[in-house]
Amino acid sequence: QVQLVETGGGLVQPGESLRLSCAASGIISSIYAMGWYRQAPGKQRELVAVVRNGGSTNYADSVKGRFTISRDNAKNTVTVYLQMTSLKAEDTAAYYCNVLDTLLRTYWGQGTQVTVSS
């Protein structure tokens, strides 16, 4: 089992930056990939960014060049960050942390709201 705790999110103006964090605890040795998804009202949940063991990453086209995903491994906790810059109104959504383990089980965070508005 993996437990996820998300922090960050909030209300920012267009062009500003924000950082999301997701701390994973539990059987962290089984983690294969960590990522962020988002879901705007009336839309499907979509992948924003993912980082795998070994460091490879993928980004949604809409956030390439603006968002950066990174991962920090500690003894009992693994934290994934999503640094978001040049935020746009269309980035407004609930952001969810996701973990995929080596048995292809997925775990979700509780979600954190990001609102970009002037």
C-alpha positions, -999 to +999 in steps of 0.1 A: +000+000+000+011+035-007-003+066+010-002+100-008-005+135+007-007+164-016+001+200-008+002+232-028-024+246-051-044+278-047-054+308-065-029+327-087-030+352-115-022+344-151+016+343-157+024+334-121+039+302-107+029+275-083+044+243-070+025+212-061+040+185-038+029+149-032+046+128-005+043+090-008+048+067+021+042+030+027+057+004+004+077+030-016+101+005-029+074-008-052+068+025-069+074+025-106+062+059-117+047+090-101+027+116-119+002+144-119-032+144-135-058+171-137-095+174-142-113+205-151-151+208-147-170+189-174-138+174-187-120+141-184-091+136-162-059+140-182-022+132-177-001+163-170+033+149-163+049+116-152+084+106-139+095+070-139+122+051-120+154+061-138+142+096-144+124+095-177+096+120-180+066+128-202+045+159-204+012+168-219+018+190-250-002+218-233+023+221-205+056+214-222+081+242-215+060+255-186+057+227-161+085+206-146+081+173-127+107+161-103+111+134-077+130+133-044+138+100-028+142+100+010+146+070+033+109+064+040+092+089+017+092+097-020+081+132-030+071+142-064+069+179-073+052+198-101+066+232-107+042+252-128+052+285-144+035+309-168+001+296-156-029+302-178-066+302-172-069+269-190-046+253-163-074+257-138-084+223-126-082+199-097-048+183-097-043+147-086-011+129-077-008+094-090+015+065-083+019+033-103+036+004-087+055-025-101+024-046-099+005-020-120-016-009-091-025+027-090-029+051-061-045+085-061-040+116-039-070+135-026-066+162-052-057+199-049-074+228-066-054+251-089-073+282-100-057+307-124-077+339-127-072+376-127 
